Amino acid sequence: MGMTIAEKIIAAAAGVDYVKPGDIHTVTLDRMMSNDGTTHLTVDMYRNKLKHPHIADTKKMVFIVDHNVPSDCPKTAASQKKMRDFAKENNIDFWEGKGVCHQVMMENYVCPGELIFGADSHTCSYGALGAFGTGVGCTDLLYGMVTGKSWVLVPETVKFNLVGKLPEGVYARDLILTIIGTIGANGCNYQVMEFTGEGAKTLSISERMVLCNMAVEAGAKTGIFEPDEKAIEYLEAHGRKPKALFKSDPDAVYAREYTFDLSKIRPVVAKPDFVDNLVPAEEVRGVKIDEAFLGSCNNGRIEDLRVGASIIKGKKVAEKVRFLVVPASQTVYLQALKEGLIDTFMEAGAIVMNPNCSVCWGSCQGVIGENEVLISTGTRNFKGRAGHPSSKVYLGSAATVTASAIKGEIALANDL
């Protein structure tokens, strides 16, 4: 019996020839990432709870400050200092002010075939390059940091066969929201979402990141693509080589299979307060907004900024609307500067911010107030996610968010 991509990665990490769903294996981790959301807790446990603290392999560790950049209060500053000092003491790669953790990891570390733990739920983004990335808590990260190993319950895999090609003006963001709206927020609990088919091959690495990143919003353990020529080109452009190029066997067993025709996908919006509360964008056209957000680990890449800039060029942000534009990394920011995109946004009245998580997680920049409405390219729209418990968050594509910022209400690009 054959294996899926995810099963092959786990088997390689476990040092065995074959695994199947339901098996529990001890695995050697290729890399571990932790951000400023919980690293201070990991450091405290390391220093105060372990009898013989040590790090198995500092070269496998990456610390990234991205959630509150720059720090918003003395408490945040103290936790980030703890993280900064620990990284220096232990020779751990440390990134601050360089971007959202998953974008930084994709640009600088992730390779096909790797098994990566990250202390953040959207670590599943790394499947865009054919890696098995999954989010863990800080205690699991600590164990991996100290031993270099962990355990994995092999998940089932669900196949998403993608056919056709996305129409002009429709984006990968619309596709993944449509998928989640179809299968539900619990549709793939502790399963792997494997995206395959001819339609998958049409998607760029950035677009694949969009799909894998939000796999967790369907309850998935991770999302993954077969690494192909586009993945190899991405690696070469970033000076890396794959660990392994796995693909699913023809006789691999899947828990379920779905087929989505990309040519039939249309702009959609997820209404408050759940990611699967999905409607065609037309159904919420006219909902007044207070703030729009273009950024995050899901939609803050150069392709997204290009879309937004092309729509807002020569126009203005609506009066009394705040439009936050936040590049996902310093690399993206610099490219946007070279292309004149930052000028376009600022001339239109947008607030362009330094690379960080920003309002996506609602704890620092751009927090919305009582009864305010946000339309966002962020990852979640749970109650209180972006600020006050009475506030409302709608999720849409970069195009929909930008058009809404111009109109002052939820709108589509062709409404302008």
N, C-alpha and C positions, 0 to 999 in steps of 0.2 A: 504494500500500500504506500502511495506517495505522500509527500509532505508539502505544505504550503510554505511560502516565503518566511512567514513568522516562525513556523515550526522549525525550519532549517536553521534560522538564526539562534533559536533557543538550544537546539541540538548541538550546534557548534560551540556555544557558550558553556554547555554542560559537558562537553567532551564525549558525547555519545553519538551513535549513528542514526538513532531514530527516536522521535518523541511523538506522543499523541495527546489530544485534548484530555485533560483530567490528570495527567501525570504531574508529579511534583519533582522538580530537579534543582539541584544546587548549581548555580551558574557563576562564571567569572565575568565580571562587568568590564566593558571596554572603556567606559567613561561615566563620570558622575558630575552633575551640575547642581548648584544651589544658588538661589538669589536672596535678596535682602528681606523677602517675606518671612523666612523661617531660619536662615543660617545662624542667627544669634542664639536660637534655641539649640541647634546642633552643637555649636561651640560650647554652650553652657554644659550640656550633657557630656561632651568629650572631656571637659576640664574637671567636672565635679562628680561624675557618676562612674567613670572607668578607673579600674585599679591600675591598669598598665596602658595608658593612652599612647597610641601610635597610629600612623597613617600607612596603609599597605603600599600605596604607590601615589605619591603626590602628583605625578605626571598625568594621572587619570582624573584629577580633580579640577573643577573650574568654578570659581565664585564670581557672580555677576550682580552688581548693584543696578537695579533697573526700576523698581516699583515706586520709590520715592526719590526722584533725582531732580534737583538737589533736595536734601532733606528738608522736611517741613516743620520739624520741632526738635527740641533737645532730646526727647526720647528716641526719635528716629536717628538722630545724629549719633547717639551713644551706641545703638545697635549696629549701625553701619561701621562705626569705628572699631567695634569688637570684631566684626567680620574682616575689616581691612587689616587690622593688626594680626589676626590669626593667619590670614593668607600670607602675610609677609614672614611671619615666624616659621611657617611650614613650607615655604616655597611653592605655594599654590597659585596657579594662574588667576589673576584678579583683573576684572574689568569694571570700570565705573564711568558712567557718562558716555558710554560707547553704544548703547542701544538696549532694546528689549532682549532678554536672555536668549530666547529661541532664535531670533534673527542673528545674534552674535554667534551662537553655537553653529548655526547653519553656514554662516560665512567663514568660520574659522576652524571648526572641529569635526562635524558629523561626516561619517563615511558609510557607504553601503555595507551591510553585513554586520554592523556593530550592534551591541546590546547596551543601551544607555538608560540610566536612571537619572531623573531630574526631580528636584523637590518643587515641582510645579506641575499642575495638571495638564498643561498644554505641551508637555514634552513629547507628546505623540506627533508633533509637527515634523519630527525627524524622519518619519516614514516617507516623506517626499523624496528622499535620496535612497530609499531602500534600507533604512536602518530601523531597528526596533527600539523606539523611544517610548518610555512610559513614566508617568508621574508617581512619586512615592512620598510618604511622610518623612519628617526629619529624623525619626528614629530608624527607619529603614535606610535612609541615606547614611546615617552614622555607622550602622553595621557594615554597609558596603564600603565606607571610607576606611574603617579599621581593618576589615578582613579582605577587601577586594572582591568579595563574593556576596551573593544573596540567594534567595530561592524564588522560583517562579512556578506557579500553577499554570500549565500550558493551556492557553485559551482556545476555544473554537474560533474558526475563521468564517466570516460572512463575505461572500463575493459580491462586489458591485460592478457589474458589467456595463461599461460606458460605451455608447455607440454615438455616431454622428459628431457634430461640432457645434460649439456654442454660437448662437447668432450674434451679429454685431449689436453692441449695447447691452449684452447679457454677459454676466461674469461668473467666475468660479464661486464667488460668494453667493450668488443666486442659486447655483447648483447645490452647494452643501446645505444651505438652508432648506431647499426643496427636499433633499434626501432626508434630513432630520425631521422635517414636517411630515414626510410620508411614513417613516418607520417609527417615529416617536422618540422622545428624550430618553426612553429606556429601551430603545429598539435593539441595541447591541451590547447590553450589559456584560461586562467582562468578556468581550469578544474582540477579535481583530476585524477591522473593516479593510478589506483588500480591494483596491480600485484597479480595475484591469480593463482590457478591451481596446479596440481601435480609438475610441473616444478618449481614453486615458492618455494615449500617446500624443494627442493633439495639445495637451495641456503643458504649459511651461512649468519649470520647477517652482516658481512663485505661486502659480495656480494650484499645483499639487500640495504645496504647503497649506493653502487655504483649506483644502479638503481634509488633510491629515490633522491639522491644528484643531478643527472642531469635531473630530471623531469622538472626543471625550464628551461632547454635548449630546451624543446619542448613547452615552454610557460605556463607550468602547475602551478597551485596554490600550489600544493604539490604532492608528491608521497606517496603511503602507501601500506603496507602489513598487512594481518591479523596476529596478534600476536599469535604464536603457541608455541610448546614446546621449540624450539630453542630460542625464545624471552624470555621465562621464565627462561631458563638456563642462558642466558646472564645476566638477571637482578639479579638472585641469585648469580652469580659469582661476581657481582659488588655491592652486599649488598642492593638491592632495591626490591620493590614490585610494581606490576602494579596498576595504578589508576582504570582502567577498561579494560576488555578484550572484545572488540567489534568485531563482524564479520558481514558481510553484510547479509541481509535477502535474502532468496531464490527469493522473489518477488521484490527485489530492482530494481529500474529503472536506466538504464545506457544510456548515450548519444550515445555511440558506443561501439562495442566490437571488439578486435583484438585477433588473436591467433598466437603465435610465437613458433615454434618447436626448442627448445634449441639444439637439436642434429644436426640441420642444420646450426647453426651459425658458421661463420668462422672469422679468424682475419681480422679486418678492420681498416682503417685509415680515419680520417676526414681531408680533405685538407683545406688549407686557402681559405677564411677567415670566414667560417661558419661551425658550428657544424654538420649541415645536409648535408654538401658537402662531402658525403661519398663514398668511393670506397673500393673494396677488397684490402688488404694490398699489394698483389702482383703487383697491378697496379702502385704503387709509389715506388716499390723496386728500389734502386739505386739512389734516390734523395740524394744529398750530404747534410750533416748536420754540423752545427757548435757547437750545444749544445743539450744535452738530459737531460730530467728532470723526475725523479721518485719521486713522492710525491703528496701533496695536500690533500684536504678533500675528494677527489674521489679515490685516489689510493696510499695513503701513509701509509697504515696499515701493520701489520706484515706479512699478507699473501702475499702482494705485494712485500715486501722486500725479502721474501723467494723465490719468483719466480725470481726476478732479480738476487739474489745472486746465485741461482742454475745455471743460465745461464752464469754468468760472472766468476764463480769460475775457477781459473786456466788460465784465459784469461786476456787481457789488453784492456783498453779503447783506441780507435784509436788515433793516433797522431793528435794533434791540435783540438781535440774534448773535450769539457768540459762536464762531466757527473755529474750532481748534484743529490745526493740522500738525500732526506729530510723526515725523519720519521714524521708522522702526529701528534705524541704526545710524551711526555717524557716517558710514559708507553711503547709505541711502541719502542722507542729508546733503553730503558733498556732491553727489551726482545730481540731485535736484537743484543745487546751486548752479552747477555747470550748465544745466539745461534751461535755467531761467525760471524754473517752476516756483521757487520760493518768492521771487519777485512778483510773479503772477498772483500768487495767493495773498501776499501782503498788500499789493495794490488794490485788491478786491476787498480788503478789510478783514481778512482772516488773521487769526492769532497763530503764528508759527512758533512751535515750541521745540525745546531740545529733545533728543531721542530718549524716550522712556515710556512706561506703561500708561501714564496719564490717567484720564478719566475712565479708561476701560475697567479699572477695578475700584474706582471711586474713593480713593483714600488720600489723594493729594491734589494734583492739578485738575481744575475744571469741574470739581464736585458741584452737583446741581442741588438746588434748594427745594423747599416745600412746594409740592404740586407742579414742579417744573417738568418739562418734557425734553428728552434728549433723543436724537436719532444718531446712531453710532455704527461704526464698522468694528466695534469691539466684539468680544467673544460671548458675552452673556448679557441677559436683560432681566435677571432676577430682581425681586422686590428689594429696593434699597441698594442695588448693586453700584450705582453711580452717585449715591448721595442720600438725600432724605428719604425715609421709608414711603412717603406719599408721592415721590417723584416717579415718572414713567420713562422706560427706556424701550425704544424701537430699534431693531437691527436691520440694516440694509447694506447695499453695496456702496462702493466709493462714489459711483455715479449718482445713486439715489440720495446719499447723504449730502453731496455737493449741491445737487439741484434743490434739495430742501433748504439748505443754508441760504441760497439765493432767494427763494420764494418766501421763506419764513414759515413754511408749512411743508408737510411731507409732499414731495413732488417727484416726478420722473424727469430725466434729462430732456425728453422730447416735449415736456410742458413749457420749456423756456423759449 
